Amino acid sequence: MSEHARNDEADAMELAVDGLETYLHCPRRYEFAHDHGLAGSDDDTTVDDRVALLRTAICDGLRRGDLDREALEDAIKARLETLWDGHDESFHSLAQRRHERRVLEATATAYVDRVGVDHAAGIERLASEATEGAVIGPGLPLSSTVSVPETDETDEMTVPIDASVDYVYADGSAVVGVQFVPTLRSLGLLRYRSEWEGAVAEQFTDHFDPDADVFEPAFVGALFETAVVIDGLRNYCRRLGLEGRTCRYVRIPLADRSQTAVNWARKTVETSLEVADLTDVYIDHHTFGMTHEHRNRIVDDRLATVAGRLATGAFDPTDRWESISNHACPDCSYTVCCQEYIAQEVQFDG
């Protein structure tokens, strides 16, 4: 879900978690894409489509309930073959099409080897404990509600934020939500740190400091998403009849070719997967010590502020325009209709 919708009767707004990152890149870009619904060009469409194929194949394979490694891999690849036969992406040649399929199959194998069997067993345990509700997607809907404090312009309000995971599984007493993504590149520092305190906390705070030379919307957006997903998982556990469980959030990339090795002579592809658990790097252990919940008060408070700005239609980017124009404008699809960008480009010297 990429758009938000106003609920006039409740005087509320529903947001989608992916829109938050768009807003962090540039409020005006968010206005064009989500408030006005203007379509922008997207060079990553083909990658997203391939990820969607493999995401569906993995979820359908997991749904069969096979805990044997070979059986699970065969189920995923058989489903992928069916989906690929109906995939109408244009390729330069049949050789390229066959190669791209081999890459997807190698990624499926890497998934099974890395986490697939363990996750399948965790799904089976969770399904046996849940009283109702699905545990396998793709796209299991989650929702978190953010309380926006009262301001001079608005009364206190609650804003629902929607997210999703592709499946959930049991890991001991924890319920883990898994989301398939193209790559982990956008995580930045979050890929290499295991705790909030220190560099992660400093970079998050500096992003919102106009005097700091830091602009990391994807990094901040990932922490916002983690906050929404973990809270959404708590709500989801209540629907499953599993109240009181610890919740965790994991991302698995399906289009990261940095670990891919191709043997062109033998026409084989091998790859491996990096799994990113964002839970520990999000948790503020000071807050955890007081609440015993996986929360981060600093992230949650800033999330409420951003949600509040969205709720009031605050799309003016001028307070961060220097950073936005340097980092977000060069790859933005909406510069042709952006008044701030056009004003900057046509201004006269002197």
Wavefront OBJ file of the C-alpha trace (Angstrom):
o trace
v 0.000 0.000 0.000
v 1.637 3.220 -1.132
v -1.056 5.863 -0.758
v -2.702 7.441 2.208
v -6.369 8.308 2.485
v -8.165 10.862 4.598
v -11.098 9.708 6.676
v -13.271 12.806 6.832
v -15.680 11.387 9.403
v -12.961 10.446 11.863
v -10.774 13.426 10.884
v -7.901 10.975 10.575
v -5.374 9.895 8.018
v -4.127 6.443 7.199
v -0.459 6.301 6.218
v 1.668 3.608 4.636
v 5.122 2.935 5.982
v 6.816 3.213 2.584
v 5.393 6.720 2.251
v 7.295 7.783 5.359
v 10.628 7.224 3.627
v 9.393 9.182 0.620
v 8.507 12.053 2.940
v 11.927 11.873 4.592
v 13.570 12.196 1.190
v 11.410 15.213 0.357
v 7.981 16.344 1.596
v 7.193 17.745 -1.839
v 7.950 14.396 -3.463
v 5.528 12.795 -1.020
v 2.870 15.349 -1.936
v 3.215 14.607 -5.639
v 3.401 10.827 -5.279
v 0.960 10.118 -2.448
v -1.249 13.163 -1.913
v -1.822 13.945 -5.607
v -1.200 10.406 -6.875
v 1.136 11.455 -9.691
v 3.054 8.571 -11.220
v 6.804 8.913 -11.488
v 9.243 6.899 -13.565
v 10.676 3.858 -11.803
v 13.802 2.209 -13.160
v 13.554 -0.598 -10.603
v 10.229 -1.994 -11.851
v 11.781 -5.075 -13.447
v 13.766 -5.864 -10.290
v 10.658 -5.442 -8.155
v 8.708 -7.736 -10.466
v 11.339 -10.479 -10.184
v 11.425 -10.100 -6.413
v 7.631 -10.427 -6.389
v 7.875 -13.698 -8.343
v 10.400 -15.199 -5.951
v 8.553 -13.856 -2.898
v 5.372 -15.596 -4.069
v 7.220 -18.816 -4.898
v 8.870 -18.954 -1.459
v 5.640 -18.250 0.406
v 3.737 -20.841 -1.633
v 6.536 -23.339 -1.043
v 6.444 -22.697 2.697
v 2.678 -23.139 2.675
v 3.120 -26.798 1.689
v 4.599 -27.488 5.123
v 7.643 -29.466 3.940
v 10.382 -29.475 6.570
v 12.784 -31.571 4.505
v 15.409 -29.402 2.845
v 15.191 -30.951 -0.636
v 11.396 -31.099 -0.574
v 11.162 -27.420 0.379
v 13.614 -26.367 -2.316
v 11.802 -28.456 -4.949
v 8.447 -26.939 -3.966
v 9.768 -23.379 -4.227
v 11.478 -24.003 -7.563
v 8.439 -25.770 -9.028
v 6.245 -22.803 -8.130
v 8.889 -20.405 -9.474
v 8.951 -22.292 -12.784
v 5.193 -21.869 -13.166
v 5.352 -18.167 -12.326
v 8.345 -17.595 -14.606
v 6.560 -19.195 -17.569
v 3.900 -16.506 -17.237
v 6.413 -13.677 -16.699
v 6.291 -11.338 -19.726
v 9.360 -9.193 -19.066
v 11.242 -8.199 -22.208
v 14.802 -9.527 -22.491
v 17.532 -8.934 -25.035
v 17.730 -12.642 -25.805
v 16.647 -16.093 -24.689
v 20.093 -16.512 -23.156
v 19.483 -13.519 -20.873
v 16.051 -14.837 -19.892
v 17.552 -18.226 -19.000
v 20.310 -16.527 -17.011
v 17.883 -14.415 -14.996
v 15.896 -17.530 -14.163
v 19.079 -19.270 -12.980
v 19.790 -16.292 -10.711
v 16.332 -16.590 -9.151
v 16.741 -20.341 -8.715
v 20.159 -19.847 -7.097
v 18.617 -17.274 -4.743
v 15.884 -19.773 -3.833
v 18.549 -22.366 -3.036
v 20.478 -19.848 -0.934
v 17.292 -18.980 0.971
v 16.605 -22.630 1.798
v 20.223 -23.226 2.844
v 20.455 -20.043 4.937
v 17.138 -19.918 6.778
v 14.390 -21.706 4.861
v 14.247 -24.982 6.770
v 14.424 -23.294 10.178
v 11.750 -20.793 9.199
v 9.497 -23.540 7.867
v 9.747 -25.343 11.204
v 9.014 -22.074 13.032
v 5.974 -21.469 10.831
v 4.649 -24.927 11.660
v 5.076 -24.279 15.396
v 3.409 -20.894 15.188
v 0.495 -22.219 13.132
v -0.098 -24.957 15.706
v -0.212 -22.384 18.528
v -2.322 -19.717 16.793
v -6.069 -19.792 17.333
v -6.882 -18.085 14.015
v -5.372 -16.050 11.192
v -2.789 -16.651 8.476
v 0.943 -16.807 9.167
v 2.117 -16.954 5.523
v 1.541 -14.236 2.908
v 2.976 -12.687 0.909
v 1.892 -9.296 2.165
v 0.381 -10.069 5.557
v -1.118 -6.708 6.608
v 0.035 -5.064 9.821
v -1.049 -1.803 11.390
v 0.324 0.418 14.115
v -1.367 3.458 15.632
v 0.727 6.524 16.417
v -0.466 9.148 18.875
v 0.282 12.638 17.567
v 0.485 15.269 20.315
v -1.596 18.425 20.240
v -0.103 21.445 18.478
v -1.177 25.019 17.788
v -2.663 23.858 14.465
v -4.219 20.507 15.458
v -5.789 18.691 18.358
v -4.317 15.465 19.662
v -5.006 12.645 17.197
v -4.162 9.056 16.409
v -2.802 8.112 12.992
v -2.828 4.496 11.734
v 0.262 3.440 9.769
v 0.051 0.343 7.578
v 2.893 -2.073 6.854
v 3.228 -5.728 5.906
v 5.441 -8.782 6.262
v 5.624 -11.805 4.004
v 5.335 -14.387 6.771
v 5.715 -14.821 10.508
v 7.325 -17.686 12.380
v 8.077 -18.747 15.944
v 11.643 -18.531 17.239
v 11.509 -19.744 20.819
v 9.105 -17.403 22.597
v 9.465 -14.712 19.918
v 7.287 -14.113 16.881
v 9.402 -12.977 13.937
v 8.090 -11.049 10.948
v 10.010 -11.552 7.690
v 9.934 -9.103 4.791
v 11.539 -9.850 1.425
v 13.234 -6.816 -0.132
v 15.382 -6.294 -3.250
v 18.586 -5.384 -1.367
v 19.843 -4.187 2.008
v 21.857 -1.279 0.607
v 19.432 1.326 1.890
v 20.048 0.225 5.492
v 23.478 1.819 5.498
v 24.913 1.773 9.006
v 22.142 -0.540 10.231
v 23.748 -3.433 8.323
v 26.925 -3.196 10.352
v 25.773 -2.333 13.864
v 24.003 -4.535 16.396
v 22.793 -1.946 18.891
v 21.119 1.448 19.031
v 23.516 3.180 21.410
v 26.458 4.946 19.803
v 26.791 5.502 16.060
v 23.219 4.538 15.135
v 21.646 6.857 17.708
v 23.967 9.692 16.690
v 23.234 9.350 12.976
v 19.482 9.193 13.602
v 19.574 12.332 15.748
v 21.884 14.169 13.349
v 19.556 13.556 10.402
v 16.979 15.803 12.080
v 19.522 18.408 13.163
v 19.568 21.226 10.564
v 23.076 22.192 11.699
v 24.491 18.692 11.122
v 25.746 17.675 7.683
v 23.770 14.409 7.736
v 20.960 13.397 5.379
v 19.996 9.716 5.725
v 16.288 9.303 4.846
v 16.541 5.604 3.941
v 18.352 4.832 7.197
v 15.767 6.760 9.247
v 12.943 5.238 7.207
v 14.182 1.729 8.045
v 14.055 2.534 11.757
v 10.561 3.990 11.356
v 9.505 0.841 9.511
v 10.966 -1.343 12.254
v 8.999 0.580 14.875
v 5.765 0.216 12.893
v 6.288 -3.461 12.075
v 7.191 -4.503 15.628
v 4.157 -2.701 17.028
v 2.039 -4.116 14.206
v 3.288 -7.617 15.034
v 2.127 -7.159 18.617
v -1.338 -6.352 17.327
v -1.141 -9.280 14.919
v -0.213 -11.623 17.752
v -3.362 -10.558 19.577
v -5.409 -11.572 16.535
v -3.595 -14.907 16.485
v -4.355 -15.434 20.172
v -0.659 -15.158 21.076
v -0.628 -12.167 23.410
v 2.520 -11.337 25.326
v 5.007 -12.653 22.776
v 8.256 -10.842 22.024
v 8.294 -9.587 18.418
v 11.195 -9.241 15.998
v 11.613 -7.939 12.438
v 13.864 -9.423 9.742
v 14.599 -8.345 6.161
v 15.856 -10.805 3.535
v 17.165 -9.467 0.176
v 16.238 -11.357 -3.001
v 17.966 -9.228 -5.656
v 21.360 -8.469 -4.131
v 23.956 -9.734 -6.596
v 27.031 -8.735 -4.611
v 27.384 -12.369 -3.462
v 26.564 -13.918 -6.861
v 29.114 -15.982 -8.771
v 28.442 -16.955 -12.403
v 30.208 -19.735 -14.276
v 29.441 -18.839 -17.876
v 31.131 -21.946 -19.275
v 29.042 -24.333 -17.176
v 26.021 -22.021 -17.197
v 25.658 -22.152 -13.419
v 24.946 -19.505 -10.792
v 25.711 -19.600 -7.081
v 24.847 -17.012 -4.469
v 24.354 -16.503 -0.749
v 21.999 -14.401 1.343
v 22.611 -11.836 4.056
v 19.796 -11.676 6.608
v 19.249 -8.410 8.496
v 17.531 -8.573 11.894
v 16.694 -4.952 12.676
v 15.243 -5.569 16.127
v 18.292 -5.148 18.348
v 19.645 -2.146 16.459
v 16.271 -0.434 16.930
v 15.798 -1.159 20.636
v 16.740 1.550 23.094
v 17.834 -0.537 26.068
v 17.205 2.352 28.465
v 13.561 2.375 27.378
v 13.503 -1.424 27.376
v 14.710 -1.434 30.974
v 11.716 0.668 31.989
v 8.988 -0.876 29.823
v 10.321 -4.395 29.065
v 9.050 -3.907 25.533
v 11.029 -3.768 22.327
v 10.594 -0.039 21.824
v 12.683 3.042 21.191
v 11.243 6.221 22.637
v 13.467 8.495 20.538
v 12.444 6.828 17.258
v 8.794 6.564 18.303
v 8.620 10.250 19.263
v 10.191 11.356 15.997
v 7.850 9.023 14.090
v 4.886 10.727 15.795
v 6.246 14.131 14.768
v 6.600 13.112 11.117
v 3.140 11.511 11.140
v 1.771 14.731 12.605
v 3.349 16.805 9.836
v 1.833 14.503 7.250
v -1.558 14.720 8.952
v -1.508 18.513 8.666
v -0.309 18.507 5.041
v 3.099 20.030 5.813
v 4.779 19.513 2.441
v 7.024 22.584 2.377
v 10.644 21.342 1.984
v 12.406 24.664 2.432
v 13.656 24.010 5.978
v 15.886 21.203 4.607
v 16.093 22.372 1.021
v 19.887 22.439 0.743
v 20.161 18.787 1.774
v 17.136 17.776 -0.296
v 18.349 19.549 -3.432
v 21.798 17.966 -3.117
v 20.669 14.414 -2.356
v 17.044 13.901 -3.401
v 16.567 16.107 -6.458
v 19.115 14.440 -8.784
v 17.089 11.212 -8.997
v 13.598 12.656 -8.449
v 10.899 12.072 -11.065
v 8.918 15.147 -10.040
v 11.422 17.971 -10.594
v 9.547 19.014 -13.749
v 6.584 20.121 -11.603
v 8.365 21.067 -8.363
v 8.169 24.790 -7.681
v 11.182 24.788 -5.348
v 13.379 22.974 -7.881
v 12.253 25.152 -10.790
v 12.805 28.330 -8.770
v 16.326 27.174 -7.951
v 17.140 26.334 -11.565
v 15.915 29.611 -13.082
v 17.216 32.039 -10.483
v 19.549 34.782 -11.690
v 23.023 35.369 -10.321
v 23.870 38.669 -8.783
l 1 2 3 4 5 6 7 8 9 10 11 12 13 14 15 16 17 18 19 20 21 22 23 24 25 26 27 28 29 30 31 32 33 34 35 36 37 38 39 40 41 42 43 44 45 46 47 48 49 50 51 52 53 54 55 56 57 58 59 60 61 62 63 64 65 66 67 68 69 70 71 72 73 74 75 76 77 78 79 80 81 82 83 84 85 86 87 88 89 90 91 92 93 94 95 96 97 98 99 100 101 102 103 104 105 106 107 108 109 110 111 112 113 114 115 116 117 118 119 120 121 122 123 124 125 126 127 128 129 130 131 132 133 134 135 136 137 138 139 140 141 142 143 144 145 146 147 148 149 150 151 152 153 154 155 156 157 158 159 160 161 162 163 164 165 166 167 168 169 170 171 172 173 174 175 176 177 178 179 180 181 182 183 184 185 186 187 188 189 190 191 192 193 194 195 196 197 198 199 200 201 202 203 204 205 206 207 208 209 210 211 212 213 214 215 216 217 218 219 220 221 222 223 224 225 226 227 228 229 230 231 232 233 234 235 236 237 238 239 240 241 242 243 244 245 246 247 248 249 250 251 252 253 254 255 256 257 258 259 260 261 262 263 264 265 266 267 268 269 270 271 272 273 274 275 276 277 278 279 280 281 282 283 284 285 286 287 288 289 290 291 292 293 294 295 296 297 298 299 300 301 302 303 304 305 306 307 308 309 310 311 312 313 314 315 316 317 318 319 320 321 322 323 324 325 326 327 328 329 330 331 332 333 334 335 336 337 338 339 340 341 342 343 344 345 346 347 348 349 350
